Amino acid sequence: MTHNEQRVGEAAIFDALAKSGPADRAFLRHRWFAVGNPAPATSFVATDDAGAPCAAFALVERRKGPFVLCEVGGCYWPFRGVPVAPRIAASDLSRALARHKNDLGRVWRLGPVETGDASLENLIRASRMAGWQVLSRPLGKVFELDLAALAADDGWPSTKTRRKNRWRKRRLKEDGGPLRTVFFSGADWTADHRDAMARIEAASWLGKLGDGGDTKFRDPAMRRYWEDLCNDRVLAEMLFGSVMWIGDVPAAFTFGIQAGGVRYYIANNYDERFTQFGPGRVLLYEDFARAAAHGTERISWGLGDAGYKSEMGAKAGPDMVDLLFVRGALLAAALRPWWERPV
């Protein structure tokens, strides 16, 4: 088998594991990891005693002086993960991991991750059985909308909110011209859409930060990542976005990835010149309504809440944590005070 054939085979296994696992983690496909920056330094498929694939790892290297730490790659948002075979016993997975202890190293990192995920809990159990201790750094709460429940309630959005949104639209139209919203997936996402999203980021509060902010489309490297994902047809169909135009000006956008019944919002922003009339909220409500009509059950809205998430019906959900897997009790004890401090 040639090196290229081996890579193709490994990619197919990554994709098969992602497809067979929980639907809300189905985006953990090979390309999700392969086009990351930095690119994976090593990747491998851990197999059980019979040779069947049970977990796939793509590891990047982080250097701190003379020290090198391996960590699971892939995009930071909505979380990082390892595609794991469904129903694999922790004991079988632990032996598979032990066979790759040199690939993983004495210390390896996986994060951010959402607590309570069955695949993650199985990986943690197996890792402990294989000799790693697991240190957890708290990052905060993920805010979520139970969209299925809210959509079934005729009182959401409230009459007051609907009236306020109609008022917002009228004022935005008076302020800048006709409103127009386009919705798209990664399959029909155009360079013009991405240019508009970058313009909105530049005109948002992020664009006014000295370091340029954590932008998803104004940052050329991050933009290339999303574009490269679209070369995987399955991932392209999962990506979603929308842009609201006010006259000729792109004013607000949403962007994320849909996996199963969960819609993960990775970014939403708006042009600050329209702040008074809330184009971001108008667009989000439109996006939520569209998602509910297409059967989305839950909105996962990322870490923390500046106030507007809870006002729109979101509630604190699972904890987000950053995990460090450490072999050796003494080393784990030495690292614990540093790693487990709250950020």
BELWOLIN-V50153 format. One record per backbone hydrogen bond with DSSP energy under -0.5 kcal/mol. NH is the residue of the N-H (numbers start at 1). CO is the residue of the C=O. E is the energy in kcal/mol with one decimal. If there is no record, write none. Layout:
nh:NH co:CO e:E
nh:NH co:CO e:E
//
This chain:
nh:6 co:2 e:-2.2
nh:7 co:3 e:-2.1
nh:8 co:4 e:-2.4
nh:9 co:5 e:-2.4
nh:10 co:6 e:-2.5
nh:11 co:7 e:-2.5
nh:12 co:8 e:-2.0
nh:13 co:9 e:-1.6
nh:14 co:10 e:-2.5
nh:15 co:11 e:-2.4
nh:16 co:12 e:-2.3
nh:17 co:13 e:-2.7
nh:18 co:14 e:-2.3
nh:19 co:15 e:-2.3
nh:20 co:16 e:-2.1
nh:21 co:17 e:-1.2
nh:25 co:22 e:-2.0
nh:26 co:23 e:-1.4
nh:28 co:25 e:-1.9
nh:29 co:27 e:-2.4
nh:32 co:29 e:-0.6
nh:33 co:29 e:-0.9
nh:33 co:30 e:-1.0
nh:34 co:30 e:-2.7
nh:35 co:31 e:-1.7
nh:36 co:33 e:-1.6
nh:41 co:59 e:-2.5
nh:42 co:59 e:-1.7
nh:44 co:57 e:-2.1
nh:46 co:44 e:-0.5
nh:46 co:55 e:-2.8
nh:48 co:52 e:-2.6
nh:51 co:48 e:-2.1
nh:54 co:46 e:-3.1
nh:55 co:46 e:-1.4
nh:56 co:83 e:-1.7
nh:57 co:44 e:-2.9
nh:59 co:42 e:-3.0
nh:60 co:71 e:-2.9
nh:62 co:69 e:-2.7
nh:64 co:67 e:-2.6
nh:67 co:64 e:-2.1
nh:69 co:62 e:-3.0
nh:70 co:107 e:-0.9
nh:71 co:60 e:-2.3
nh:72 co:109 e:-2.6
nh:73 co:58 e:-3.0
nh:80 co:112 e:-3.2
nh:83 co:56 e:-0.5
nh:85 co:54 e:-2.5
nh:88 co:85 e:-1.2
nh:93 co:89 e:-2.6
nh:94 co:90 e:-2.5
nh:95 co:91 e:-1.5
nh:96 co:92 e:-1.7
nh:97 co:93 e:-2.4
nh:98 co:94 e:-2.4
nh:99 co:95 e:-1.4
nh:100 co:97 e:-1.7
nh:101 co:98 e:-1.4
nh:104 co:100 e:-2.3
nh:105 co:101 e:-2.5
nh:108 co:325 e:-2.0
nh:109 co:70 e:-2.0
nh:110 co:323 e:-2.4
nh:112 co:321 e:-0.6
nh:113 co:321 e:-2.6
nh:115 co:319 e:-2.6
nh:117 co:114 e:-0.8
nh:121 co:117 e:-2.6
nh:122 co:118 e:-2.1
nh:123 co:119 e:-2.0
nh:124 co:120 e:-2.4
nh:125 co:121 e:-2.3
nh:126 co:122 e:-2.5
nh:127 co:123 e:-2.4
nh:128 co:124 e:-2.2
nh:129 co:125 e:-2.1
nh:130 co:126 e:-1.7
nh:131 co:128 e:-1.2
nh:132 co:127 e:-2.5
nh:133 co:326 e:-4.0
nh:135 co:133 e:-0.6
nh:135 co:324 e:-3.2
nh:137 co:322 e:-2.7
nh:138 co:136 e:-0.6
nh:139 co:320 e:-2.8
nh:140 co:320 e:-1.0
nh:142 co:318 e:-2.8
nh:143 co:302 e:-2.5
nh:144 co:315 e:-2.9
nh:145 co:299 e:-2.3
nh:147 co:145 e:-1.9
nh:148 co:297 e:-2.2
nh:150 co:146 e:-2.5
nh:151 co:147 e:-3.1
nh:152 co:148 e:-1.3
nh:153 co:149 e:-0.5
nh:153 co:150 e:-1.0
nh:154 co:152 e:-0.7
nh:156 co:153 e:-1.9
nh:162 co:158 e:-2.6
nh:163 co:159 e:-2.3
nh:164 co:160 e:-2.3
nh:165 co:161 e:-2.6
nh:166 co:162 e:-2.0
nh:167 co:163 e:-2.1
nh:168 co:164 e:-2.6
nh:169 co:165 e:-2.4
nh:170 co:166 e:-2.1
nh:171 co:167 e:-2.4
nh:172 co:168 e:-2.8
nh:173 co:169 e:-2.3
nh:174 co:170 e:-2.3
nh:175 co:171 e:-2.3
nh:176 co:172 e:-2.4
nh:177 co:172 e:-0.6
nh:177 co:173 e:-1.8
nh:180 co:245 e:-2.2
nh:182 co:243 e:-2.4
nh:184 co:241 e:-2.4
nh:186 co:236 e:-1.8
nh:186 co:239 e:-1.2
nh:187 co:236 e:-0.7
nh:188 co:185 e:-1.0
nh:194 co:190 e:-1.9
nh:195 co:191 e:-2.6
nh:196 co:192 e:-2.3
nh:197 co:193 e:-2.2
nh:198 co:194 e:-2.3
nh:199 co:195 e:-2.2
nh:200 co:196 e:-2.1
nh:201 co:197 e:-2.3
nh:202 co:198 e:-2.2
nh:203 co:199 e:-1.5
nh:204 co:200 e:-0.5
nh:204 co:201 e:-1.1
nh:207 co:201 e:-1.0
nh:208 co:204 e:-0.5
nh:208 co:205 e:-0.8
nh:209 co:206 e:-1.8
nh:212 co:209 e:-1.5
nh:215 co:213 e:-1.6
nh:220 co:218 e:-0.6
nh:223 co:219 e:-2.5
nh:224 co:220 e:-2.3
nh:225 co:221 e:-1.6
nh:226 co:222 e:-1.8
nh:227 co:223 e:-2.2
nh:228 co:224 e:-2.9
nh:229 co:225 e:-2.0
nh:230 co:226 e:-1.0
nh:230 co:227 e:-0.6
nh:231 co:228 e:-1.7
nh:232 co:229 e:-2.2
nh:233 co:231 e:-0.7
nh:236 co:232 e:-2.8
nh:237 co:233 e:-1.9
nh:238 co:234 e:-1.1
nh:239 co:235 e:-1.9
nh:240 co:256 e:-2.4
nh:241 co:184 e:-2.1
nh:242 co:254 e:-1.9
nh:243 co:182 e:-2.2
nh:244 co:252 e:-3.0
nh:245 co:180 e:-3.7
nh:245 co:243 e:-0.5
nh:246 co:249 e:-2.9
nh:247 co:178 e:-3.2
nh:247 co:245 e:-0.6
nh:249 co:246 e:-1.9
nh:250 co:248 e:-0.5
nh:251 co:244 e:-3.1
nh:252 co:244 e:-1.4
nh:253 co:269 e:-2.3
nh:254 co:242 e:-1.9
nh:255 co:267 e:-1.9
nh:256 co:240 e:-2.1
nh:257 co:264 e:-2.0
nh:258 co:238 e:-2.5
nh:259 co:257 e:-0.5
nh:259 co:262 e:-2.5
nh:262 co:259 e:-1.9
nh:263 co:298 e:-2.7
nh:264 co:257 e:-2.8
nh:264 co:262 e:-0.7
nh:265 co:263 e:-0.7
nh:265 co:300 e:-2.8
nh:266 co:255 e:-2.1
nh:266 co:264 e:-0.7
nh:267 co:255 e:-2.1
nh:269 co:253 e:-1.7
nh:271 co:251 e:-2.9
nh:272 co:203 e:-2.2
nh:274 co:271 e:-1.9
nh:275 co:272 e:-1.6
nh:277 co:274 e:-1.6
nh:278 co:275 e:-1.6
nh:282 co:278 e:-1.9
nh:283 co:279 e:-2.5
nh:284 co:280 e:-2.3
nh:285 co:281 e:-2.5
nh:286 co:282 e:-1.8
nh:287 co:283 e:-2.7
nh:288 co:284 e:-2.9
nh:289 co:285 e:-2.3
nh:290 co:286 e:-2.1
nh:291 co:287 e:-2.5
nh:292 co:288 e:-2.8
nh:293 co:289 e:-2.0
nh:294 co:290 e:-1.0
nh:294 co:291 e:-0.5
nh:295 co:292 e:-1.7
nh:296 co:291 e:-2.4
nh:297 co:261 e:-2.1
nh:298 co:261 e:-2.2
nh:299 co:145 e:-2.6
nh:300 co:263 e:-2.3
nh:300 co:298 e:-0.6
nh:301 co:143 e:-3.1
nh:301 co:299 e:-0.6
nh:304 co:141 e:-2.3
nh:311 co:307 e:-1.6
nh:312 co:308 e:-1.3
nh:312 co:309 e:-0.5
nh:313 co:310 e:-1.5
nh:314 co:309 e:-2.5
nh:315 co:144 e:-2.9
nh:317 co:142 e:-3.7
nh:320 co:140 e:-3.2
nh:321 co:113 e:-2.6
nh:322 co:137 e:-2.1
nh:323 co:110 e:-2.5
nh:324 co:135 e:-2.5
nh:325 co:108 e:-3.5
nh:326 co:133 e:-3.3
nh:326 co:324 e:-0.6
nh:327 co:106 e:-2.7
nh:328 co:131 e:-0.8
nh:328 co:326 e:-0.5
nh:332 co:328 e:-2.3
nh:333 co:329 e:-2.4
nh:334 co:330 e:-1.9
nh:335 co:331 e:-2.1
nh:336 co:332 e:-2.0
nh:337 co:333 e:-0.7
nh:339 co:335 e:-2.9
nh:340 co:336 e:-2.8
nh:341 co:338 e:-0.6
nh:343 co:138 e:-1.2
//
